[in-house]
């Protein structure tokens, strides 16, 4: 098994994509720790649960601390926790921009973007201190490229996740044993959109992606087949003409002036 002996932390891992990733990594031999505000369904001893509200930095620190107790150090960190709670309008509706309330905006920003940044920095610092390398996976969305008019704030946070991931990968550099990547799924069949499944399939004209297919994408980024994959790469996962497409792309170039990201590491 490819991940035998490695400890993997997954935020938002109690359902949907996060739980699928947890089970996938467990099957590959990893020791999995789920951080979530809700307990996952019953699991065996190979999956540990730690209560965690990702909007609270102390919770993220505690999640890392509790994960290190039994396993020594963490070498896989998946920032998966996310919400899309702007409105319940039809996909591609133009009403959400004016209907989104201030409290929801702050909540979406805190969970979808700020927690990804803070979780990534925490994990990278930990991996650097232990000198074993590691992998950070940030869950983004295809809406970072094709924004949803019924979810403008959600789309903006996912674009932010992409740019943060790219900048972090650039900062760490190609030779660094710590890798940071992002996954941008299309519409995934999860509880988040369960009540809109038929509506979305009708609007998009494609079947929804399964959570297990996103978990497989995460595994590919944690253990890439291409040794030359650029640090900070983004993987798009979407359906086209009934077929699942996984497309990894590297950014063509970026500002390489004075390094300021993670300057405290």
N, C-alpha and C positions, 0 to 999 in steps of 0.2 A: 504494500500500500504506500502511495506516494508521500503521505503526510504523517506517517507513523512517528509518534513521540512529540509532535509539535502541538503547542497550545494555541487555540484560535478563539478570539473574542468576537462576538457578533452582537451589535446593538440592534434593538428592534427585532430580536430573533425568535419571538414567541409565536409568530404566525407568518403566513404569506411567504415572500421571498426570503426573509431572514431565517425562518424555520427550515425552508428547503435547503438553504446554504448550510445550516447547522447539521442537518442530516447527511448531506453530501460529504462534508468534511469529516464527519464521524465515520462514514463508510470508508473513507480514505485513510483512516487511522489516527486522525487528529483528536486531541482532547478539547472538547468544545465548551465554552462558557457563554451563556446567553445573558445579555444585559437588557432588561425591558421593564416597563412599568407593570406588565401583566405576566403571570407565570405561564410558561409554555405548557402544552398538553403533556401528559405523563411520559417521561423518557427514562431510559436506563441510566446507569451510573456514569456512562461516558459523556453525558451532557450535564453540566452544572448550571444552575440558575442563580443570578445575582440581581436583586431589585436595582433598577437604574433609571432615573429620569435624566435623559441626556442634556436637558436644558440647565442642569445643575452640575457645575464643574466638579464639586466634591463627590457627586455620584459617579462621575467618570473616573476620578482618581480611585475611589473605593472599588469600582469594577476591576480596574487594573490590579489593585492591591490584593483583592480576593482571588483573582485569577492566578497570581504569582505564588500564593500560599501553597497550593498542592503541586504546582507544575514548574516552579522556579522562575521561568520567564515566558513571555508571550512573543511568538514570532509571526502571528497572523492577526490582523485587526480589520474587521469589516464594519464600516460606518454605514449601517443599513437603515436605521430608524428614520422615518419620514412620515409626513402627513400631507393631505390635500383637502383642506376643510374650508375652502373659500365659499363656495355655494353649491347647490345641487342642481344647477341648470344643465340642460342638455350639452353634450360635448360640442365644442366649437360655437357655443352661444356667445353673444357679445354683451350680455347683461352683467357678468361677474365683475368687470372693472369697477363699476359704480356701486355694486352691492357688497363688496368685501369690506368688512368692518375692521377698525384699527386693531382690536385685540387679536383677531385672526391673523392679520398681517404679521404682528410681532411673534406670534406663536409659530407660524410657518417659517419665518426667518430664523428663529432660535433653534428649531428642531432640524430643519432641512439644510441649513448652511452653517450657522455658528457652531453647532455641535459637531459637524463634520470637521471643521477647522480645528476645534479644540481636541477632538478625539484623535485626529491625525497627528497633531503636535505631541500629544501625550504619548502615543504609541511610538512615534519616531524617536523621541527622546529616550524612551525605555529601551528600544531596540539598539540604539546607538550606545547606550551605557553598557549593555550586556555584550555587545560586539559579535552577535550571532547573525546579524542581518534580519530580514523579515519582509513581510508584504502587507501593505495597507490598501484595502479596496474600498472605494467610495461609491455608493449607489447614487447614480445620477438618473437621467431620463432623456428619452429622445426629444422631450419638450424643450430641452436646452437648445436644440437646433430648430425645431418646428414648434414654436410656442402655442399653447392652448389658450384660446380667447376666453374660455370659461375658468382658467386658472393662471392668470398673469403673474401673481406673486410666486406660486409654485414653480412656474416656468423660469422665472428670474432666479430663484434659488438654485435650480439645477444648472443653469448657465454658470452661476457662481461656483458651484461644485466643480464643474469642468475646468474652469480657469484656475481655480485653486490647485486642483490636481496637477494640471500641466506645469504651473509655476513651481509646485513642490518637487515634481520630478526633475525639472530643470535645475533647481537649486541642489538637489541631492547628487545629480550627475549620473552619467551612464555606468561608471565603474562602482558605484556605491552598492553594497549588498542589500540595502533597504530600498524596496521598490514601492512606488505609489501609482495606482491605476484607478480608472473609473469605468463603470458600466452604465450604458445609456439604453435601457430597455424601451421598447414600444409599450403598447398596452398589455399588461400582464394579468392573468386570471388570478386575482387575490381578493380577500375579503374587502379590501379598500374600494373596489369597484364592482363588487358582486351584484349589487342591485341595478347596475347599468350595463351589464354584460351584453345583452342582446342589442341594446341601443348603440353601444360602441361598435360592435361587429357590423351593424347595419351602416353606420356612418363611415367607418374606415374601409369596409369591404374585405376585411381579413379576419381570420380567427385570432383569438387572444393567444399570447405566448404563455406557456406554463411556467410556474415558479421553478420547477426542476430544470428547465432549460436555462434560466438565469443562473441557477446554482452551478450548472456545468460551465457557464461562461466565467463565473468567479473562480472556479477551479483552474480553468485554462490560464487565467491571469496570475494566480498564485504559483502555478507550476507551468510557466510558458514553454511551449515547444520551440519557439523561436528565441534563441539566446541573444539575438540582436534587437529584441523589442525595446523600444525607447522608454526610458523611465518617464512616467507621466502620460503614458499612452491612454487613449480612450477607446473602449469597445462599444460599438453600436450593436444592439440585438433587436431585430425586427422581422416581421413577416412580409414577404413579397411574393405575390402570385402563389400563395399557399405554401411557400417554402421558408424555413427559418434561415435568416441571414445573420452571420456574425462578422462584423467588419471592424478591424482594428486599424486605427490611423494615428500617425505621429504628427505632431505639429511641425511645420516647415522651418520654423526659426523663432527666436524670441529675443527680447532685450537681454543682453548679457553684461550689463553694467555692474555697479556695486551690488553685492548680494545683501539683501535686507531681510528676506524671509527666513524665519527660524534663526535669527541672529543670536538668540539667547541659548542655542543648543551647544 
